[in-house]
Amino acid sequence: MTDTTPTAVNRTLPRRQPNAAYRQREYLTETEVDRLIEAARKRGRNSTRDSAAILLAYRHGLRAQELCLLRWSQIDLRHGRLHVNRAKGGIESVHPLHGPELRALRPLQGTSLYVFTTEAGTPVTTAWFLRMIQRTGRAAKLPFPLHPHMLRHACGYKLANDGHDTRSLAHYLGHRNLQSTARYTALAPDRFARFWND
């Protein structure tokens, strides 16, 4: 007769705490993004690529995966257009590219199909983007740890605070559900500016 008792021990992983336990907030202010871009410009031999990646992620609300997979075929520098292919089943859209983005992208043009590449010519990864954002955040002396998605949230909050309507904001960020976008308008401080006119 053989022993049939299980040999594996049922181990469970500790539960992940809410984001608030790790960070004070989930977005950056416009001033903090400017500090981050400026710090990226001063860091290392890939400063042009890194600062452009931060600028595009912020201005277009790109997720890390969307930024890393961005191809030159999605960019029309002549007419100032960016075709955004959204991840996670988001709505694709065409965004205008303005002066700062065009100036940041032009020096990156090369032989690769991808906009953001390593020195070996391969596309950058989301792990690279995370590390770059964390290192640049420390170099900018921001008082809290950063992650790439904070740039997407910063975009949403900035546009909501500028008074853009929720539906337009949802399309810009590629949200299929307006409830995903409502978080940005809920924290807009200007919402209540004219409630009490003393």
C-alpha positions as CSV (number, residue, x, y, z in Angstrom):
1,M,0.0,0.0,0.0
2,T,1.3,3.5,-0.9
3,D,1.0,6.7,1.0
4,T,-1.5,9.0,-0.7
5,T,-1.1,12.1,1.5
6,P,-0.4,15.2,-0.5
7,T,3.2,16.3,-0.6
8,A,2.6,19.9,-1.8
9,V,2.0,22.5,0.8
10,N,-0.8,24.9,-0.1
11,R,0.9,28.3,0.0
12,T,-0.8,31.6,-0.6
13,L,0.9,34.8,-1.6
14,P,0.4,37.8,0.6
15,R,-2.4,40.1,-0.6
16,R,-1.2,43.2,-2.4
17,Q,-2.1,46.3,-0.6
18,P,-4.0,49.2,-2.2
19,N,-2.0,51.7,-4.2
20,A,-2.5,54.3,-1.5
21,A,-0.3,52.2,0.8
22,Y,2.6,52.6,-1.7
23,R,2.1,56.1,-3.1
24,Q,0.6,59.4,-1.9
25,R,-1.3,59.8,-5.2
26,E,-1.6,58.3,-8.6
27,Y,-0.9,61.3,-10.8
28,L,1.6,64.1,-11.4
29,T,1.0,67.8,-11.7
30,E,2.0,69.7,-14.8
31,T,4.9,71.2,-12.9
32,E,6.1,67.8,-11.8
33,V,5.9,66.5,-15.3
34,D,8.0,69.4,-16.5
35,R,10.6,68.7,-13.7
36,L,10.6,65.0,-14.8
37,I,11.2,65.9,-18.5
38,E,14.0,68.4,-17.5
39,A,15.7,65.8,-15.4
40,A,15.5,63.3,-18.3
41,R,17.2,65.8,-20.6
42,K,20.1,66.0,-18.2
43,R,20.5,62.2,-17.7
44,G,22.9,60.1,-19.8
45,R,23.5,59.5,-23.4
46,N,19.8,58.6,-24.1
47,S,18.4,61.8,-22.8
48,T,16.7,62.8,-26.1
49,R,14.9,59.4,-26.3
50,D,13.9,59.4,-22.6
51,S,12.6,63.0,-22.5
52,A,10.6,62.4,-25.7
53,A,9.1,59.2,-24.2
54,I,8.0,61.1,-21.1
55,L,6.5,63.9,-23.2
56,L,4.6,61.7,-25.5
57,A,3.3,59.4,-22.7
58,Y,2.1,62.6,-20.8
59,R,0.6,64.6,-23.7
60,H,-1.2,61.6,-25.3
61,G,-2.1,59.6,-22.2
62,L,-0.2,56.6,-23.5
63,R,0.1,53.4,-21.4
64,A,3.6,51.9,-21.2
65,Q,2.8,49.2,-23.7
66,E,1.4,51.7,-26.2
67,L,4.5,53.8,-25.9
68,C,6.9,50.9,-26.3
69,L,5.1,49.6,-29.4
70,L,4.8,53.0,-31.0
71,R,5.9,52.7,-34.7
72,W,7.0,55.4,-37.1
73,S,4.1,54.3,-39.4
74,Q,1.8,55.7,-36.7
75,I,3.4,59.2,-36.9
76,D,3.0,61.8,-39.6
77,L,5.5,64.5,-38.8
78,R,4.6,66.5,-41.9
79,H,1.0,67.0,-40.9
80,G,1.5,66.7,-37.2
81,R,-0.6,63.6,-36.5
82,L,-0.2,60.6,-34.2
83,H,-2.4,57.5,-34.8
84,V,-2.8,56.0,-31.3
85,N,-3.4,52.2,-31.2
86,R,-4.8,51.6,-27.7
87,A,-4.1,48.6,-25.6
88,K,-6.7,46.8,-23.4
89,G,-9.5,47.1,-26.0
90,G,-9.4,50.9,-26.0
91,I,-10.7,53.1,-28.8
92,E,-8.1,54.0,-31.4
93,S,-7.8,57.7,-32.3
94,V,-5.8,60.3,-34.2
95,H,-4.1,63.0,-32.0
96,P,-2.6,66.2,-33.2
97,L,1.2,66.6,-32.6
98,H,2.2,70.0,-31.6
99,G,5.6,71.8,-31.6
100,P,7.2,70.3,-28.5
101,E,6.4,66.8,-29.6
102,L,7.5,67.3,-33.2
103,R,10.8,68.8,-32.0
104,A,11.3,65.9,-29.6
105,L,10.5,63.2,-32.2
106,R,12.6,64.5,-35.2
107,P,16.0,63.6,-33.6
108,L,14.8,60.0,-33.0
109,Q,14.2,59.2,-36.6
110,G,16.4,56.3,-37.7
111,T,16.2,53.0,-39.5
112,S,14.1,51.2,-36.9
113,L,10.3,50.6,-37.3
114,Y,9.9,51.6,-33.7
115,V,10.1,55.1,-32.3
116,F,11.7,54.2,-29.0
117,T,14.6,51.8,-29.3
118,T,17.6,50.6,-27.3
119,E,21.1,51.2,-28.4
120,A,21.0,47.7,-30.0
121,G,18.1,48.9,-32.2
122,T,15.4,46.7,-30.6
123,P,12.2,48.2,-29.3
124,V,12.2,49.3,-25.6
125,T,10.2,47.3,-23.1
126,T,7.7,48.2,-20.5
127,A,10.3,47.2,-17.8
128,W,12.7,49.7,-19.3
129,F,10.1,52.4,-19.2
130,L,9.3,51.6,-15.5
131,R,13.0,51.7,-14.6
132,M,13.6,54.9,-16.6
133,I,10.7,56.7,-15.0
134,Q,11.7,55.6,-11.5
135,R,15.3,56.7,-12.0
136,T,14.3,60.0,-13.6
137,G,11.9,60.7,-10.7
138,R,14.7,60.3,-8.2
139,A,16.9,62.5,-10.3
140,A,14.1,65.1,-10.4
141,K,14.0,64.8,-6.6
142,L,10.2,64.1,-6.6
143,P,9.2,63.2,-3.0
144,F,7.4,60.0,-3.9
145,P,8.0,56.9,-6.1
146,L,6.8,57.1,-9.7
147,H,5.4,54.6,-12.1
148,P,4.6,55.1,-15.9
149,H,0.8,55.1,-15.5
150,M,1.1,58.3,-13.4
151,L,1.8,60.1,-16.7
152,R,-1.5,58.8,-18.2
153,H,-3.4,60.0,-15.1
154,A,-1.6,63.3,-15.2
155,C,-2.8,63.7,-18.8
156,G,-6.4,63.0,-17.7
157,Y,-6.3,65.4,-14.8
158,K,-4.7,68.1,-16.8
159,L,-7.2,68.0,-19.6
160,A,-10.1,67.8,-17.1
161,N,-8.8,70.8,-15.1
162,D,-8.6,72.7,-18.4
163,G,-12.3,72.2,-18.8
164,H,-12.6,69.6,-21.5
165,D,-15.8,67.6,-21.3
166,T,-15.9,64.0,-20.1
167,R,-16.9,62.5,-23.5
168,S,-14.0,64.2,-25.4
169,L,-11.6,63.2,-22.6
170,A,-12.8,59.6,-22.8
171,H,-12.2,59.5,-26.6
172,Y,-8.7,61.1,-26.2
173,L,-7.7,58.5,-23.6
174,G,-9.3,55.6,-25.5
175,H,-11.9,54.7,-22.8
176,R,-14.9,52.8,-24.0
177,N,-16.7,53.4,-20.7
178,L,-17.3,57.0,-19.4
179,Q,-17.0,55.7,-15.8
180,S,-13.3,55.1,-16.5
181,T,-12.9,58.8,-17.3
182,A,-15.1,60.2,-14.5
183,R,-12.2,59.9,-12.0
184,Y,-10.5,62.8,-13.7
185,T,-13.4,65.1,-13.6
186,A,-14.3,64.2,-10.0
187,L,-11.0,65.7,-8.7
188,A,-11.0,68.8,-10.9
189,P,-10.8,71.7,-8.4
190,D,-12.5,74.1,-10.8
191,R,-15.7,72.2,-10.7
192,F,-16.9,74.1,-7.6
193,A,-15.2,77.5,-8.3
194,R,-18.5,79.3,-8.9
195,F,-20.7,77.5,-6.3
196,W,-20.5,80.4,-3.8
197,N,-20.0,83.9,-5.2
198,D,-19.5,86.1,-2.2
